[in-house]
Amino acid sequence: MPRVSRKQADQHRKDVLDAASRLFLEHGIDGVSVPDVMAEAGLTHGGFYGHFSSKEALVAEACAKAFEDRRSTYEGFIERNGSDRKAARAEFIKRYASKNHRDSVGLGCPAAAMCGDLARENPRGAVRATFAESMDTLVDRLAPVLSGKKKAATREETLAQLSMLVGGLVLARSTKGHPISDEILQSVRSALIDE
């Protein structure tokens, strides 16, 4: 069997990370095996170790990728609303605490999708470290979005709002199908948006 080119190998690695990022968000870390990821990427299980040293290494990189993939989404709220930070904040909150976001686990916020899994990961492991670093970066990126004033929200304000959004989304996903799920989303929107 002929060897693949460097370009093909890089594309295969990207395909594996794309598949892993989505699958881990949708099904959780323990709900997805390495063969699942490789099959989703259209590759054989045997090629996995040519790209990653372990499932933990894959999860850590997929976690970082999931956060990075959402970067343009967060930055887009400011761009679309120009200097109107209050409008950008309201748009972000409405979209975050929405039925669509609740129902699109694999395409949504990695913090809400992965926090339950990460609480059970090794506190000193690569996955937990990557998640914490990604959360730290997310807080910095969301500060301009989560401000209704002329200046960006403080770190403490951003953390409090993000915690309410993530917690509300996790609870809404956990109760989906029951009326309280929609009620949770509405209460988060009402508590955070100054209308």
The 8 nearest C-alpha neighbors of each residue, nearest first, counted from 0:
[[1, 2, 3, 4, 46, 45, 43, 42],
 [2, 0, 3, 4, 7, 8, 5, 46],
 [3, 1, 4, 0, 5, 8, 7, 6],
 [2, 4, 7, 8, 1, 5, 6, 0],
 [3, 5, 7, 6, 8, 2, 9, 1],
 [4, 6, 8, 7, 9, 3, 10, 2],
 [5, 7, 9, 4, 8, 10, 3, 11],
 [8, 6, 10, 4, 9, 5, 3, 11],
 [7, 9, 5, 11, 10, 6, 4, 12],
 [10, 8, 12, 6, 7, 11, 5, 13],
 [9, 11, 7, 13, 8, 12, 14, 6],
 [12, 10, 14, 8, 13, 9, 7, 15],
 [13, 11, 15, 9, 10, 14, 50, 8],
 [12, 14, 10, 16, 11, 15, 17, 9],
 [15, 13, 11, 17, 40, 12, 16, 10],
 [14, 16, 12, 18, 40, 13, 17, 19],
 [15, 17, 19, 13, 18, 14, 61, 20],
 [18, 16, 14, 20, 15, 19, 13, 21],
 [17, 19, 15, 21, 16, 20, 40, 36],
 [20, 18, 16, 22, 21, 36, 17, 23],
 [19, 21, 61, 17, 23, 18, 65, 22],
 [20, 22, 105, 24, 18, 19, 23, 25],
 [21, 23, 25, 19, 24, 20, 26, 18],
 [24, 22, 27, 28, 26, 20, 25, 21],
 [23, 25, 105, 21, 112, 22, 27, 26],
 [26, 24, 105, 22, 104, 23, 27, 21],
 [27, 25, 30, 23, 22, 24, 31, 28],
 [28, 26, 23, 30, 29, 24, 25, 116],
 [27, 29, 23, 30, 31, 116, 26, 58],
 [28, 30, 31, 27, 32, 26, 116, 23],
 [29, 31, 27, 26, 28, 32, 23, 22],
 [32, 30, 29, 28, 35, 26, 23, 27],
 [33, 31, 35, 34, 36, 30, 29, 28],
 [32, 34, 36, 35, 37, 54, 31, 44],
 [35, 33, 37, 44, 32, 36, 38, 43],
 [36, 34, 32, 38, 33, 37, 31, 39],
 [37, 35, 39, 33, 34, 38, 19, 18],
 [36, 38, 40, 34, 42, 39, 35, 44],
 [37, 39, 41, 35, 40, 36, 42, 34],
 [40, 38, 36, 41, 37, 18, 35, 42],
 [41, 39, 37, 15, 38, 14, 42, 18],
 [42, 40, 38, 39, 37, 43, 14, 15],
 [43, 41, 37, 38, 40, 44, 46, 39],
 [44, 42, 45, 37, 46, 38, 41, 34],
 [43, 45, 34, 46, 37, 47, 42, 33],
 [46, 44, 43, 47, 48, 49, 42, 34],
 [47, 45, 44, 49, 48, 43, 42, 50],
 [46, 48, 49, 45, 50, 44, 51, 37],
 [49, 47, 51, 50, 52, 46, 45, 53],
 [48, 50, 47, 46, 51, 52, 45, 8],
 [49, 51, 48, 47, 12, 52, 46, 8],
 [52, 50, 48, 53, 57, 49, 47, 56],
 [51, 53, 48, 56, 50, 54, 49, 57],
 [54, 52, 56, 55, 51, 57, 48, 47],
 [53, 55, 57, 56, 58, 33, 52, 51],
 [54, 56, 58, 53, 57, 59, 126, 125],
 [57, 55, 53, 59, 54, 58, 51, 52],
 [56, 58, 54, 60, 55, 59, 61, 51],
 [59, 57, 61, 55, 56, 60, 62, 54],
 [60, 58, 126, 62, 56, 57, 61, 129],
 [61, 59, 63, 57, 62, 58, 64, 56],
 [62, 60, 20, 64, 58, 63, 16, 59],
 [61, 63, 59, 65, 60, 64, 58, 20],
 [64, 62, 60, 66, 61, 65, 67, 133],
 [63, 65, 61, 67, 62, 66, 68, 60],
 [64, 66, 68, 62, 63, 67, 20, 61],
 [67, 65, 63, 64, 69, 68, 109, 133],
 [66, 68, 64, 70, 69, 65, 63, 71],
 [67, 69, 65, 66, 70, 64, 71, 72],
 [70, 68, 72, 67, 66, 71, 73, 65],
 [71, 69, 67, 72, 73, 68, 74, 66],
 [72, 70, 74, 73, 69, 75, 68, 67],
 [71, 73, 75, 69, 70, 74, 76, 68],
 [74, 72, 70, 75, 71, 76, 69, 141],
 [73, 75, 71, 76, 72, 77, 70, 78],
 [74, 76, 78, 72, 73, 77, 71, 79],
 [75, 77, 87, 79, 74, 78, 73, 80],
 [76, 78, 80, 75, 79, 87, 74, 81],
 [77, 79, 75, 81, 80, 76, 74, 82],
 [80, 78, 76, 77, 81, 75, 87, 74],
 [79, 81, 77, 83, 87, 78, 82, 76],
 [82, 80, 78, 83, 79, 77, 84, 87],
 [81, 83, 84, 80, 77, 149, 78, 87],
 [84, 82, 85, 86, 80, 81, 87, 77],
 [85, 83, 87, 86, 147, 82, 88, 146],
 [84, 86, 147, 88, 83, 87, 89, 146],
 [85, 87, 89, 84, 88, 83, 90, 80],
 [88, 86, 84, 76, 90, 85, 89, 80],
 [87, 89, 145, 91, 85, 144, 86, 90],
 [90, 88, 86, 92, 91, 87, 192, 93],
 [91, 89, 87, 93, 88, 92, 86, 94],
 [90, 92, 88, 94, 89, 93, 95, 87],
 [91, 93, 95, 89, 94, 90, 96, 88],
 [94, 92, 90, 96, 91, 95, 89, 97],
 [95, 93, 97, 91, 92, 96, 90, 100],
 [94, 96, 92, 97, 93, 91, 100, 164],
 [97, 95, 184, 93, 94, 92, 188, 168],
 [98, 96, 94, 100, 99, 95, 93, 101],
 [97, 99, 101, 100, 102, 96, 181, 184],
 [98, 100, 102, 97, 101, 103, 94, 96],
 [101, 99, 103, 97, 102, 98, 107, 95],
 [102, 100, 98, 99, 172, 103, 97, 168],
 [101, 103, 99, 100, 104, 98, 172, 175],
 [104, 102, 100, 106, 105, 101, 107, 99],
 [103, 105, 107, 25, 106, 102, 24, 112],
 [106, 104, 25, 24, 21, 103, 107, 22],
 [107, 105, 103, 104, 21, 108, 24, 100],
 [108, 106, 104, 105, 103, 100, 109, 112],
 [107, 109, 110, 111, 112, 106, 69, 66],
 [110, 108, 112, 111, 113, 65, 66, 107],
 [109, 111, 108, 113, 112, 114, 165, 134],
 [112, 110, 165, 109, 108, 113, 169, 114],
 [111, 113, 109, 24, 110, 114, 104, 108],
 [112, 114, 116, 110, 115, 109, 111, 117],
 [113, 115, 117, 116, 110, 111, 112, 118],
 [116, 114, 118, 117, 113, 119, 112, 111],
 [117, 115, 113, 114, 118, 119, 27, 28],
 [116, 118, 120, 114, 119, 115, 113, 127],
 [117, 119, 115, 116, 120, 114, 127, 122],
 [120, 118, 117, 116, 121, 115, 122, 114],
 [121, 119, 117, 118, 122, 127, 116, 126],
 [120, 122, 124, 123, 127, 119, 126, 125],
 [123, 121, 124, 127, 120, 128, 119, 118],
 [124, 122, 121, 127, 125, 128, 126, 120],
 [125, 123, 121, 126, 127, 122, 128, 120],
 [124, 126, 128, 127, 129, 59, 123, 55],
 [125, 127, 59, 129, 128, 124, 130, 58],
 [126, 128, 130, 129, 125, 124, 122, 131],
 [129, 127, 125, 131, 126, 130, 132, 124],
 [130, 128, 132, 126, 131, 127, 59, 133],
 [129, 131, 133, 127, 128, 132, 134, 126],
 [132, 130, 134, 128, 133, 129, 127, 135],
 [133, 131, 135, 129, 134, 130, 128, 136],
 [134, 132, 130, 136, 135, 131, 129, 137],
 [135, 133, 137, 131, 136, 132, 130, 138],
 [134, 136, 132, 138, 133, 137, 131, 139],
 [135, 137, 133, 139, 134, 138, 140, 132],
 [138, 136, 134, 140, 139, 135, 141, 133],
 [137, 139, 141, 135, 136, 140, 142, 134],
 [140, 138, 136, 137, 142, 141, 135, 154],
 [141, 139, 137, 138, 142, 136, 143, 73],
 [140, 142, 144, 138, 143, 139, 145, 137],
 [141, 143, 152, 145, 151, 144, 139, 157],
 [144, 142, 151, 141, 145, 146, 152, 140],
 [145, 143, 141, 88, 142, 146, 87, 77],
 [146, 144, 88, 142, 143, 141, 152, 157],
 [147, 145, 152, 151, 148, 144, 143, 88],
 [146, 148, 85, 84, 88, 145, 149, 86],
 [149, 147, 146, 150, 84, 85, 151, 152],
 [148, 150, 84, 151, 147, 146, 82, 83],
 [151, 149, 148, 152, 146, 143, 147, 84],
 [152, 150, 143, 146, 142, 153, 149, 148],
 [151, 153, 146, 142, 156, 157, 145, 143],
 [154, 152, 156, 155, 157, 151, 142, 146],
 [153, 155, 157, 156, 158, 152, 142, 138],
 [154, 156, 158, 153, 157, 159, 152, 160],
 [157, 155, 153, 159, 154, 158, 152, 160],
 [156, 158, 154, 160, 155, 159, 142, 161],
 [157, 159, 161, 155, 156, 160, 162, 154],
 [160, 158, 162, 156, 157, 161, 155, 163],
 [161, 159, 163, 157, 162, 158, 156, 164],
 [160, 162, 164, 158, 163, 159, 157, 165],
 [163, 161, 159, 165, 160, 164, 166, 158],
 [162, 164, 160, 166, 161, 165, 167, 159],
 [163, 165, 161, 167, 162, 166, 168, 160],
 [166, 164, 168, 111, 162, 167, 163, 161],
 [167, 165, 169, 163, 168, 164, 162, 170],
 [166, 168, 170, 164, 165, 169, 163, 171],
 [167, 169, 171, 165, 170, 166, 172, 164],
 [168, 170, 166, 172, 167, 171, 111, 165],
 [169, 171, 173, 167, 168, 172, 166, 174],
 [172, 170, 180, 168, 174, 173, 169, 175],
 [173, 171, 175, 169, 170, 174, 101, 168],
 [172, 174, 170, 171, 175, 169, 180, 168],
 [173, 175, 180, 171, 172, 177, 170, 176],
 [176, 174, 172, 180, 177, 173, 171, 178],
 [175, 177, 174, 178, 180, 179, 181, 172],
 [176, 178, 179, 175, 174, 180, 181, 171],
 [179, 177, 180, 181, 182, 176, 175, 174],
 [178, 180, 182, 177, 181, 183, 174, 171],
 [181, 179, 171, 174, 183, 175, 182, 178],
 [182, 180, 184, 183, 179, 178, 185, 171],
 [181, 183, 179, 185, 180, 184, 186, 178],
 [184, 182, 186, 180, 181, 185, 171, 179],
 [183, 185, 96, 181, 187, 182, 186, 97],
 [186, 184, 182, 188, 183, 187, 189, 181],
 [185, 187, 189, 183, 188, 184, 190, 182],
 [188, 186, 190, 184, 185, 189, 191, 183],
 [187, 189, 185, 191, 186, 190, 192, 93],
 [190, 188, 186, 187, 191, 192, 185, 193],
 [191, 189, 187, 188, 186, 192, 193, 185],
 [192, 190, 188, 189, 187, 193, 160, 92],
 [193, 191, 189, 89, 194, 188, 190, 92],
 [194, 192, 191, 189, 190, 89, 147, 85],
 [193, 192, 189, 89, 191, 85, 190, 188]]
